[in-house]
Amino acid sequence: MTQHHQFDALIVGAGGAGLMAALHAAKHAKVAVISKLYPTRSHTGTAQGGIAAALANMEEDHWEWHMYDTVKGGDYLSDQDSVEFMTRDAIDAIIELEHMGLPFDRTPDGRIEQRRFGGHSANYGERPVMRSCKSADRTGHMILQTLFQNCVKQQVTFFDEYFVVDLILRDNVCRGVVAVHMDSGEMHVFHAKAVLLASGGFGRMFSVTSNAHSLTGDPVAAAFRRGLPLEDMEFFQFHPTGIYRMGILLSEAARGEGGVFINGQGERFMERYAPTMKDLASRDVCSRCIYLEIKAGRGINGKDYVYLDIRPESITKYKSAPGGRAVTAHELETKLPDIIEMMRVYQGVEPMKEPVPVQPTAHYAMGGLPTNNDGFVRSNAGDGLVTGLFAAGECACVSVHGANRLGTNSLVDLVVFGRRGGKALAEFCKQSDFAPLPADAAGEITAELERIRANTGQEKAATLRQEMQAVMMDNVSVFRTEALISAALDKVRELKGRFQHVQIDDKGRRFNTDLLETFELGCLLDLAEVTAVSALNRTESRGAHSREDFPKRDDVNWLKHTFATIDRPSGAALTAGAMALSYRPVVVTKFQPQERKY
Ligand SMILES: Cc1cc2nc3c(=O)[nH]c(=O)nc-3n(C[C@H](O)[C@H](O)[C@H](O)COP(=O)(O)OP(=O)(O)OC[C@H]3O[C@@H](n4cnc5c(N)ncnc54)[C@H](O)[C@@H]3O)c2cc1C
């Protein structure tokens, strides 16, 4: 039996973006948050390093400097009007979080303490600046808990462990979502005036990733399957310091406090590549340098990893801490408690005495659902908007991060654009009526889920997932070529064909993770295909997209955003159709594209 609900506004996702939007929308509208995870388990809770804002609590800083760093970090693909909103509003958003009760670290005189982070500089690239506000290395955890408590206070309704499988989108009007209640397996139709998607990233398409198992991009895939465009999907960030082989993240905060990279010859190699920012160059740059060192045979023992060295005596020797001062083990243990613990537990090393093996790990989707500055989802590469559909956070592409995001700029994106989106959502609900639901709104997606449940084919989801992750990691990661991407695309398409023959073991209704994880795999396959198609098409190197066959940035032909859509013939299966690409110009206001130097 299908259950029905009605709310003014629905928010899909209970991470930082979803909760910030809910908090602001709930002041004026009846809001429900739907989440496949219990809210405080959302990935935002794992964010370690901090949240950027030019508060200037530690040293001189200005939002214009933050804006410049973000645009430069994004390799000039960011829309500069959006970056201006973000870096200006960041200051006020941090104060708002503080007033909600977020326990930031403090300076001795009681102000919010800040630290250095990759790519953030003073005076337009002159030297690293302390801009990241933080709660030790548990900043995301504190943000998530604070927002959740405030949502409870604001009486937001939560549907926890409801898995959204489809958008009810007809004639360019969003009318709600369809979700599976995970406990009972029942289908639920949620009717609403407006929906805001805040479902986070989809790094699980790669084998080595910092992303939680849940980051599979299902609502993004649902929107794509319903004909909406995805923007700049070729840009996927690899963070330079994943724990070797596991991909678990060791925050850049470690380098902000003075940690350095060391190659197999004991050399601090980033000095060679980035003489000013050194180990605090942007992430795309550091990840590429690590690969280049490995390729040149200078990995540790000739293998595919390098060291992250946070030993107090190394930091003192290299004068790599802020101000070149000496640091103590006690100080590092206080500022980086969780990541030091992770190094000990997951890698079995003693980071105060030994360097830690690291390799780049798939971390962040710069691409996603295109939105304007108020969170309205775009319906095409022109100025078209979808009525009643919003997006914010990592699943959205505003685009502030352009071709490469700076560390600590995601959390600030969540709160700034979550807030803007939440306010716009409430305003939209005030002015709109409910658009009628189509007959049998859950019909198509129920049929697809039943097809997966009843399938008797010979394929296993685990095998397909592993093959997809391996080929995406080997062929579509830090360095790419036409041959590599084409091979990956063929493989992903083969896997999509085989996906039609997956058989699951659990045919039951209650908490059927076998079914839902298989469904997630289908979503990842669609997003992997869009990623590969967009990457193959962009014949230049920019930010996180590095083509060995086109090593230069090409502003004449490629200073533009990619929009990928699927053209599904009416009546065809939800996942079928041919892909089409179109382009949207980049908004350039204050900063003309220049060569990036760190
Ligand atoms: C290990 C790690 C450390 C990081 N550190 C930092 C940092 O220090 N600073 C920084 O700025 N950024 C950091 N980032 C990036 C940043 O944390 C994320 O980009 C950000 O938290 C994403 O927030 P979000 O609100 O968009 O989504 P998330 O927090 O990922 O939440 C997604 C929500 O969507 C829900 N959802 C997803 N699919 C469905 C579905 N089908 N049905 C229903 N609900 C669904 C989930 O239940 C969840 O509630 C880090 C990321 C990682 C992985």
The ligand as an SDF file (V2000), in Angstrom:
LIG
                    3D

 53 58  0  0  0  0  0  0  0  0999 V2000
   35.8300   12.9880    5.4960 C   0  0  0  0  0  0  0  0  0  0  0  0
   35.4130   14.3330    5.0000 C   0  0  0  0  0  0  0  0  0  0  0  0
   35.9190   15.4870    5.5850 C   0  0  0  0  0  0  0  0  0  0  0  0
   35.5380   16.7480    5.1260 C   0  0  0  0  0  0  0  0  0  0  0  0
   36.0440   17.8750    5.7200 N   0  0  0  0  0  0  0  0  0  0  0  0
   35.6160   19.0960    5.3150 C   0  0  0  0  0  0  0  0  0  0  0  0
   36.0440   20.2870    5.9810 C   0  0  0  0  0  0  0  0  0  0  0  0
   36.7800   20.2470    6.9460 O   0  0  0  0  0  0  0  0  0  0  0  0
   35.6060   21.4680    5.5220 N   0  0  0  0  0  0  0  0  0  0  0  0
   34.7600   21.5710    4.4550 C   0  0  0  0  0  0  0  0  0  0  0  0
   34.3880   22.6860    4.0900 O   0  0  0  0  0  0  0  0  0  0  0  0
   34.3330   20.4530    3.8130 N   0  0  0  0  0  0  0  0  0  0  0  0
   34.7220   19.2330    4.2310 C   0  0  0  0  0  0  0  0  0  0  0  0
   34.2620   18.1090    3.5940 N   0  0  0  0  0  0  0  0  0  0  0  0
   33.2340   18.2410    2.5660 C   0  0  0  0  0  0  0  0  0  0  0  0
   31.8790   18.4850    3.2270 C   0  0  0  0  0  0  0  0  0  0  0  0
   31.8340   17.8630    4.4810 O   0  0  0  0  0  0  0  0  0  0  0  0
   30.7220   17.9530    2.3970 C   0  0  0  0  0  0  0  0  0  0  0  0
   30.8310   18.4320    1.0880 O   0  0  0  0  0  0  0  0  0  0  0  0
   29.4080   18.4250    2.9930 C   0  0  0  0  0  0  0  0  0  0  0  0
   29.3320   18.0840    4.3500 O   0  0  0  0  0  0  0  0  0  0  0  0
   28.1970   17.9010    2.2620 C   0  0  0  0  0  0  0  0  0  0  0  0
   27.0680   18.3330    2.9740 O   0  0  0  0  0  0  0  0  0  0  0  0
   25.6190   18.1650    2.4090 P   0  0  0  0  0  0  0  0  0  0  0  0
   24.6880   18.8100    3.3710 O   0  0  0  0  0  0  0  0  0  0  0  0
   25.5730   18.6190    1.0020 O   0  0  0  0  0  0  0  0  0  0  0  0
   25.3850   16.5840    2.3890 O   0  0  0  0  0  0  0  0  0  0  0  0
   25.7010   15.4260    3.4680 P   0  0  0  0  0  0  0  0  0  0  0  0
   26.1470   15.9460    4.7580 O   0  0  0  0  0  0  0  0  0  0  0  0
   26.5040   14.4140    2.7720 O   0  0  0  0  0  0  0  0  0  0  0  0
   24.2430   14.8450    3.7190 O   0  0  0  0  0  0  0  0  0  0  0  0
   23.5180   14.1840    2.7030 C   0  0  0  0  0  0  0  0  0  0  0  0
   22.1370   13.8810    3.2270 C   0  0  0  0  0  0  0  0  0  0  0  0
   21.3350   13.3970    2.1590 O   0  0  0  0  0  0  0  0  0  0  0  0
   20.6130   12.2710    2.5780 C   0  0  0  0  0  0  0  0  0  0  0  0
   20.3350   11.4450    1.3990 N   0  0  0  0  0  0  0  0  0  0  0  0
   21.1820   11.0790    0.4090 C   0  0  0  0  0  0  0  0  0  0  0  0
   20.5490   10.3020   -0.4830 N   0  0  0  0  0  0  0  0  0  0  0  0
   19.2730   10.1860   -0.0540 C   0  0  0  0  0  0  0  0  0  0  0  0
   18.1240    9.5040   -0.5320 C   0  0  0  0  0  0  0  0  0  0  0  0
   18.1570    8.7570   -1.6410 N   0  0  0  0  0  0  0  0  0  0  0  0
   16.9750    9.6030    0.1910 N   0  0  0  0  0  0  0  0  0  0  0  0
   16.9220   10.3240    1.3400 C   0  0  0  0  0  0  0  0  0  0  0  0
   17.9940   10.9790    1.8310 N   0  0  0  0  0  0  0  0  0  0  0  0
   19.1360   10.9060    1.1400 C   0  0  0  0  0  0  0  0  0  0  0  0
   21.4990   11.5980    3.6100 C   0  0  0  0  0  0  0  0  0  0  0  0
   20.7340   10.7960    4.4960 O   0  0  0  0  0  0  0  0  0  0  0  0
   22.1150   12.8100    4.3160 C   0  0  0  0  0  0  0  0  0  0  0  0
   21.2750   13.2440    5.3540 O   0  0  0  0  0  0  0  0  0  0  0  0
   34.6360   16.8430    4.0390 C   0  0  0  0  0  0  0  0  0  0  0  0
   34.1200   15.6890    3.4560 C   0  0  0  0  0  0  0  0  0  0  0  0
   34.5200   14.4480    3.9120 C   0  0  0  0  0  0  0  0  0  0  0  0
   33.9740   13.2250    3.2090 C   0  0  0  0  0  0  0  0  0  0  0  0
  1  2  1  0
  2  3  1  0
  2 52  2  0
  3  4  2  0
  4  5  1  0
  4 50  1  0
  5  6  2  0
  6  7  1  0
  6 13  1  0
  7  8  2  0
  7  9  1  0
  9 10  1  0
 10 11  2  0
 10 12  1  0
 12 13  2  0
 13 14  1  0
 14 15  1  0
 14 50  1  0
 15 16  1  0
 16 17  1  0
 16 18  1  0
 18 19  1  0
 18 20  1  0
 20 21  1  0
 20 22  1  0
 22 23  1  0
 23 24  1  0
 24 25  2  0
 24 26  1  0
 24 27  1  0
 27 28  1  0
 28 29  2  0
 28 30  1  0
 28 31  1  0
 31 32  1  0
 32 33  1  0
 33 34  1  0
 33 48  1  0
 34 35  1  0
 35 36  1  0
 35 46  1  0
 36 37  1  0
 36 45  1  0
 37 38  2  0
 38 39  1  0
 39 40  1  0
 39 45  2  0
 40 41  1  0
 40 42  2  0
 42 43  1  0
 43 44  2  0
 44 45  1  0
 46 47  1  0
 46 48  1  0
 48 49  1  0
 50 51  2  0
 51 52  1  0
 52 53  1  0
M  END
$$$$
